[in-house]
């Protein structure tokens, strides 16, 4: 049988972010599920963490699913719940209380050392809990296969990111009949190099992964990740740019690149789209006006950036630099309101701003016109510090205003009370000037909604787009970025902002359509084939 014809009878997808919305991997799996579920139906099972006592809005427990096996697990002190993931496709999901295996942690740490020389002695932070979670999920899959007597079936288990890599290593030792896949969405060492302000690309060919892991104090995580990549039956990553990183820092070429797709089923169409956009713009405008203390132009340009709070990696620094350039351009007259939608160390919504939003006569702190939520580290926050340094005071006579929104936008943040997507649709342009971005969902999400967006070729999505027309007039602009061309990139970004600002309504409509057309080429219906190939590669081993 040709390896591409080998199909799994059971597929297990394991991640810390199953029913646990933290970052980009949640987006990968939750949007992927519908396409995978249409192929494998209830033979596709997602496994994620269960946090006792914590309400989970993404999980719908169903005690009829795998009822006998679940009962058997609980009798044997494996605490699990089964149900459906509350996303399109509604796949089966099993949540496991991994902390129930805590007593076995040390013996498994020794086992990883004995078989793979994974040194956990200097581990810290979330390392042991992640190792324990991976271990627990592997034990769960082992139990599932034994109980259902399916050892002779084609079974694949895909472990996502180093946080589940320990599960793959357990499976290799104890369950060799289960074929394993390991997907790294970003290497531990690569992210750490960038996070610590070092240049990743200029010295790329000179970096040694093991050496840098020791220097940056991420040795234990790196060794789990490296061994999972080496010993997986199929090793995958999400983009060509990260594939090069894996080869250099992990010493292993991925067997296949599995790019991240997206589903746009939830994007409103026609009149509903217009309604949602108008609602979003009204909310953005209202919050800005209450924060500033004066009205802004009806045709003000709403520009945004979002993602994890990684000031350099996500290009937040460059986003602010490009706005500074525009602010000092006396020839540019159009009003810009820029929203930095980046979750921070927040205490909650500003009470004075909440009162101002409900009562126009209420008083509020007029000296804080640049932030919507209270944060613990107000004076030390990098974004706020840069805004002060650039004199983004949000005064009426300034044509560039900047607002920091340091909160997750799940619809209950206390100020906007709308989800990220319900605000994204109201923007005119988004900027994601990434320095380190293995894939980059944020610009893809913008394009899906028809919002023109700017990214760089240091993002996986940007690199993928760079094979196509990449001018902002085509919906997505991709800027070439290196370690040394910081100000050139910022200058290009400001030019793209000015282009959108000067484009008439008909031109914007054209850009909107082109952005959506490009995003459709990234649908999971097109990209799921790479997962199927990866499963076949694993089964052929």
C-alpha positions in Angstrom: 0.0 0.0 0.0 1.3 3.5 -0.9 2.0 5.5 2.3 -0.4 8.2 1.2 -3.2 5.6 1.1 -2.7 4.5 4.7 -5.5 5.9 6.8 -6.0 5.9 10.6 -8.9 4.1 12.3 -8.5 6.4 15.3 -7.0 9.8 15.6 -6.1 11.4 19.0 -5.2 15.1 19.0 -3.5 16.1 22.3 -2.9 19.7 23.4 -2.8 21.8 26.5 -5.1 24.2 24.5 -7.9 21.8 23.9 -11.0 23.5 25.4 -8.4 25.8 27.0 -8.2 29.1 25.2 -4.7 30.5 25.7 -3.1 31.3 22.3 -2.6 30.4 18.7 -2.7 26.6 19.1 -6.3 26.9 20.4 -7.1 28.6 17.1 -5.3 25.9 15.1 -7.2 23.0 16.7 -10.6 24.6 17.1 -10.8 25.7 13.4 -9.2 22.5 12.2 -11.8 20.3 14.0 -14.6 20.7 11.6 -12.6 19.5 8.6 -11.0 16.6 10.5 -14.3 15.6 12.0 -15.9 15.4 8.6 -13.3 12.8 7.7 -12.9 10.7 10.9 -16.2 11.4 12.7 -16.3 10.0 16.2 -13.0 8.2 15.6 -11.4 11.6 16.1 -10.8 12.4 19.8 -9.3 15.5 21.3 -7.7 15.4 24.7 -7.1 18.4 26.9 -6.7 19.4 30.6 -9.5 19.4 33.2 -9.2 22.0 35.9 -11.4 20.9 38.8 -13.9 23.5 39.9 -13.2 25.8 36.9 -16.2 26.5 34.6 -15.4 25.7 31.0 -17.6 27.4 28.5 -15.9 25.5 25.6 -16.8 22.1 26.9 -20.2 20.4 26.8 -20.2 17.3 29.0 -22.1 14.4 27.6 -22.2 11.4 29.9 -23.5 9.1 27.1 -20.2 9.4 25.2 -17.8 6.5 25.9 -19.9 5.8 29.0 -18.6 2.4 30.0 -15.0 3.3 29.4 -15.3 6.6 31.3 -16.8 4.7 34.2 -14.0 2.2 34.1 -11.4 5.0 34.1 -12.9 6.7 37.1 -13.0 3.4 39.0 -9.3 3.1 38.4 -8.6 6.7 39.6 -8.2 8.1 36.2 -10.4 11.2 36.5 -11.8 12.1 33.1 -14.9 13.7 31.6 -16.2 13.2 28.0 -18.3 15.5 25.9 -18.2 17.8 22.9 -16.0 20.7 22.2 -18.3 23.7 21.8 -16.9 24.7 18.3 -17.9 24.1 14.7 -17.9 20.3 14.1 -18.4 19.6 17.8 -15.8 16.8 18.0 -15.5 14.4 20.9 -13.3 15.7 23.6 -11.9 14.1 26.7 -10.7 16.3 29.6 -8.3 14.7 32.0 -7.3 15.7 35.6 -3.6 15.2 35.1 -2.8 16.2 38.6 -4.2 12.8 39.7 -0.9 11.3 38.4 1.3 13.6 40.5 2.7 10.8 42.6 4.2 9.2 39.5 6.0 12.3 38.3 9.5 11.5 39.7 9.5 8.0 38.4 8.5 9.2 34.9 11.1 12.0 35.0 13.7 9.2 35.6 12.3 7.1 32.8 12.7 10.1 30.4 16.3 10.4 31.5 17.0 6.6 31.3 15.6 6.2 27.8 16.2 9.6 26.2 18.6 11.5 28.4 16.1 14.2 29.1 17.6 16.1 32.0 14.9 17.6 34.2 17.2 18.6 37.2 17.3 22.3 36.4 13.6 22.5 35.3 11.4 25.3 36.7 8.1 27.0 36.2 5.5 25.1 34.2 7.8 22.3 33.2 6.7 19.6 35.6 3.0 20.3 35.2 3.4 20.1 31.4 5.4 16.8 31.6 2.7 15.5 33.9 -0.1 16.5 31.5 1.7 14.8 28.6 2.3 11.7 30.6 -1.4 11.5 31.8 -2.7 11.9 28.2 -0.5 9.0 27.0 -1.6 6.8 29.9 -5.2 7.7 28.9 -4.7 6.7 25.3 -3.0 3.5 26.4 -6.0 2.7 28.6 -8.4 3.5 25.8 -6.7 1.1 23.4 -6.4 -1.7 26.0 -10.0 -1.4 27.1 -11.4 -1.4 23.5 -8.9 -4.1 22.3 -7.9 -2.1 19.2 -4.1 -2.6 19.4 -4.2 -4.0 15.8 -6.0 -0.9 14.4 -4.3 2.0 12.7 -4.0 4.4 15.6 -2.3 7.8 15.5 -1.7 10.3 18.3 -0.6 13.8 17.5 1.1 15.7 20.3 1.2 19.5 19.9 4.1 21.6 21.3 6.7 20.7 23.9 4.0 20.8 26.6 2.8 17.4 25.4 6.1 16.0 24.2 6.5 13.8 27.3 3.3 12.0 26.3 4.9 11.1 23.0 8.0 9.8 24.8 5.9 7.6 27.1 4.1 6.2 24.0 7.3 5.3 22.3 8.4 3.3 25.3 5.1 1.6 26.3 2.8 1.7 23.3 4.9 1.2 20.1 1.7 0.1 18.2 0.4 3.6 18.5 2.0 5.8 15.7 3.0 9.2 17.0 3.2 12.7 15.5 4.8 15.7 17.0 4.0 19.2 15.9 6.0 22.1 17.1 4.3 25.5 16.6 7.4 27.4 17.7 10.7 26.1 19.0 11.5 26.8 22.7 15.0 28.0 21.9 14.0 30.1 18.9 11.3 31.9 20.9 13.7 32.4 23.8 16.5 33.8 21.6 14.0 36.5 20.3 12.4 37.1 23.7 15.8 37.9 25.2 16.5 40.5 22.6 19.1 38.5 20.6 19.2 38.5 16.8 17.8 35.2 15.5 18.4 35.6 11.8 21.7 37.4 11.4 23.6 34.6 13.3 21.1 31.8 12.5 23.5 29.4 11.0 25.8 29.7 14.0 23.3 28.9 16.7 23.5 25.5 18.4 20.2 24.5 20.0 21.6 22.6 22.9 24.2 25.3 23.7 21.5 28.1 23.5 19.1 26.1 25.6 21.7 26.0 28.4 22.5 29.7 28.0 18.9 30.8 28.1 17.9 28.4 30.9 15.4 26.4 28.9 17.4 23.1 28.7 14.7 20.8 30.1 11.9 22.1 27.8 14.3 22.0 24.8 15.3 18.3 25.5 11.6 17.2 25.7 10.9 19.0 22.5 14.0 17.8 20.7 13.5 14.2 21.6 9.8 14.3 20.7 10.8 15.6 17.3 13.5 13.0 16.8 11.5 10.0 18.0 8.1 10.8 16.5 7.0 8.6 13.6 6.2 11.9 11.9 7.5 15.3 12.8 5.7 18.3 11.5 5.7 22.1 11.9 3.5 24.9 10.6 5.6 26.8 8.1 8.7 26.8 6.0 10.3 29.4 8.2 9.9 27.3 11.3 11.0 24.2 9.4 14.4 25.9 8.9 14.4 26.7 12.6 13.7 23.1 13.6 16.6 21.8 11.4 19.0 24.3 12.9 18.0 24.2 16.6 16.5 20.7 17.0 18.7 19.0 14.5 15.7 17.5 12.7 14.0 18.4 9.5 10.2 18.1 9.7 8.8 15.2 7.7 6.1 17.5 6.4 4.9 21.1 6.8 1.3 21.3 7.9 0.3 24.9 7.4 -2.5 26.3 9.6 -5.8 26.8 7.9 -8.8 28.7 9.0 -12.6 28.5 8.7 -14.6 31.6 7.8 -18.0 30.2 8.4 -18.7 32.6 11.3 -18.0 35.7 9.2 -21.3 37.5 8.6 -22.4 38.0 5.0 -24.1 40.8 3.1 -26.4 43.1 5.2 -25.4 41.2 8.4 -21.8 42.1 7.7 -22.6 45.8 7.3 -24.7 45.7 10.5 -21.9 44.0 12.5 -19.3 46.4 11.1 -21.4 49.5 12.0 -22.0 48.1 15.5 -18.3 47.6 16.0 -17.3 51.0 14.7 -19.9 52.6 17.0 -18.5 50.8 20.1 -14.9 51.6 19.2 -15.8 55.3 18.5 -17.8 55.6 21.7 -15.1 54.2 23.9 -12.5 56.4 22.3 -14.6 59.5 22.7 -15.4 58.8 26.4 -11.7 58.1 27.0 -10.5 61.2 25.2 -13.2 63.5 26.5 -14.1 64.9 23.0 -15.7 63.7 19.8 -13.7 62.2 16.9 -14.3 62.4 13.2 -16.9 60.0 11.8 -14.4 59.0 9.1 -11.5 58.6 11.5 -9.2 55.7 10.4 -9.4 52.8 12.9 -6.1 50.9 12.9 -5.3 47.9 15.2 -2.8 45.3 16.3 -3.3 42.3 18.5 -1.8 39.1 19.8 0.2 38.0 22.8 2.0 40.6 24.8 5.4 40.1 23.1 6.6 43.6 22.5 9.4 42.8 20.0 8.4 39.4 18.7 4.9 40.6 17.7 6.1 43.9 16.3 4.2 46.0 18.7 7.3 48.3 19.0 7.3 48.7 15.2 3.6 49.4 15.1 4.1 52.3 17.5 7.1 53.5 15.6 5.2 53.7 12.3 2.5 55.7 14.1 5.1 58.1 15.5 6.4 58.7 11.9 2.8 59.6 10.8 2.3 61.8 13.9 5.3 63.9 12.9 4.2 64.3 9.3 2.6 67.7 9.1 1.2 67.0 5.6 -1.0 64.1 6.9 -4.2 65.5 8.2 -6.6 62.5 8.6 -7.4 61.4 12.2 -6.1 58.0 13.2 -7.3 56.1 16.2 -5.0 53.1 16.9 -6.1 50.2 19.1 -3.4 48.0 20.7 -5.6 44.9 21.6 -3.0 43.0 23.7 -3.9 41.2 26.9 -1.8 42.5 29.8 -1.5 42.2 33.6 -4.8 43.8 34.2 -6.8 44.2 37.3 -10.1 44.7 35.5 -12.0 47.4 33.6 -11.6 51.0 34.7 -14.5 51.9 37.0 -14.4 55.6 36.0 -14.5 54.7 32.3 -17.4 52.3 32.9 -19.4 55.0 34.6 -18.6 57.5 31.9 -19.9 55.0 29.3 -23.2 54.7 31.1 -23.5 58.3 32.4 -22.2 61.1 30.2 -22.1 63.4 33.2 -19.9 61.1 35.3 -16.3 62.3 36.0 -13.3 60.3 35.2 -9.5 60.5 35.2 -8.8 62.9 32.4 -5.0 62.3 32.7 -5.3 58.6 31.6 -6.7 58.9 28.1 -4.7 56.0 26.7 -5.8 52.8 28.5 -9.2 51.1 29.1 -8.4 48.7 32.0 -6.4 49.0 35.2 -3.1 47.2 35.2 -0.7 46.3 38.0 2.5 47.6 36.3 1.2 50.9 35.0 4.6 52.7 35.2 6.7 49.8 33.9 4.4 48.7 31.0 6.5 48.7 27.8 3.6 49.8 25.6 2.6 52.7 27.8 6.2 53.7 28.3 6.7 53.9 24.5 3.4 55.9 24.1 4.6 58.4 26.7 8.1 58.6 25.0 6.4 59.3 21.7 4.0 61.9 23.2 0.9 60.0 22.3 -1.1 62.1 24.7 -4.4 61.7 22.8 -5.1 65.4 22.8 -7.6 66.8 20.3 -5.0 68.7 18.2 -3.1 65.4 17.6 -4.1 63.5 14.5 -2.7 60.2 15.8 -4.3 58.7 19.0 -3.4 55.4 20.5 -5.4 53.3 23.0 -4.1 50.3 24.9 -6.7 47.6 25.6 -4.9 45.2 28.0 -7.6 42.6 28.2 -8.8 39.3 26.6 -11.8 40.2 24.4 -14.2 37.4 25.1 -17.3 39.6 25.2 -17.2 40.4 29.0 -14.2 42.7 29.4 -16.3 45.4 31.0 -15.7 48.1 28.5 -16.3 46.9 25.0 -18.2 43.7 26.0 -17.6 42.3 22.5 -15.5 39.4 21.3 -12.3 40.1 19.4 -13.9 39.2 16.1 -16.8 41.5 16.8 -14.4 44.4 17.2 -12.0 43.3 14.4 -14.8 43.7 11.8 -15.0 47.4 12.7 -11.3 48.2 12.0 -10.1 49.8 8.7 -6.6 48.3 8.8 -4.5 45.9 10.9 -0.7 45.8 11.4 1.3 42.8 12.5 4.9 43.6 12.0 6.1 40.3 13.4 9.8 39.6 14.2 9.1 36.0 15.4 5.9 34.4 14.2 6.0 30.7 13.2 2.6 31.1 11.5 0.6 34.2 12.4 -3.2 33.8 12.6 -3.9 37.5 13.3 -3.3 38.8 9.7 -5.1 35.8 8.3 -8.1 36.5 10.6 -8.2 40.1 9.4 -8.1 38.9 5.7 -11.0 36.5 6.4 -13.0 39.5 7.6 -12.0 41.5 4.6 -9.9 43.9 6.7 -6.7 44.9 4.8 -3.6 43.9 6.8 0.1 44.3 6.9 2.5 41.5 8.0 6.1 40.5 7.4 8.0 37.7 5.7 9.3 36.6 9.2 5.8 35.3 9.8 4.8 31.9 8.4 1.6 33.3 6.9 3.5 36.3 5.5 6.1 34.0 3.9 3.3 31.9 2.4 1.6 35.1 1.0 4.9 36.4 -0.4 4.5 34.0 -3.3 1.5 36.0 -4.4 0.8 39.7 -5.0 1.5 41.3 -1.6 0.6 45.0 -2.1 -1.9 46.4 0.3 -4.2 47.1 -2.7 -4.5 43.3 -2.9 -5.7 42.9 0.7 -2.5 41.8 2.3 0.9 43.6 2.3 4.0 41.6 3.2 7.1 43.6 4.1 10.6 42.1 4.0 12.0 42.2 7.5 15.5 41.4 8.8 17.5 42.0 12.0 18.7 45.4 10.8 16.0 47.2 8.7 13.8 48.3 11.6 13.2 51.8 10.5 12.8 50.9 6.8 10.0 48.5 7.8 8.3 51.1 10.0 8.5 53.5 7.1 6.8 51.0 4.8 4.1 50.4 7.4 3.3 54.1 7.6 3.1 54.3 3.8 0.6 51.5 3.8 -1.5 53.3 6.5 -1.4 56.4 4.3 -2.5 54.4 1.3 -5.6 53.0 3.0 -6.3 56.5 4.4 -6.3 58.0 0.9 -8.2 55.2 -0.8 -11.8 56.0 -1.8 -14.9 53.9 -0.9 -14.8 52.0 -4.2 -11.1 51.2 -3.8 -11.7 49.9 -0.2 -14.5 47.7 -1.4 -12.1 46.2 -4.0 -9.4 45.6 -1.3 -12.0 44.0 0.9 -12.9 41.5 -1.8 -9.3 40.7 -2.6 -8.4 40.1 1.1 -11.3 37.6 1.4 -10.3 35.9 -1.8 -6.7 35.4 -0.5 -7.9 34.1 2.9 -10.1 31.5 1.2 -6.9 29.9 -0.2 -6.0 29.2 3.4 -9.2 27.2 4.3 -8.9 24.0 6.1 -10.7 22.3 3.2 -7.5 22.9 1.3 -4.9 22.5 4.1 -6.3 19.4 5.8 -4.7 17.2 3.2 -1.3 17.9 4.8 -2.6 16.4 8.1 -3.8 13.4 6.2 -0.4 13.0 4.6 1.2 13.3 8.0 -1.0 10.5 9.4 0.0 8.3 6.5 3.7 9.0 7.0 3.4 8.0 10.6 1.5 4.8 9.8 4.1 3.9 7.2 6.8 3.6 9.9 
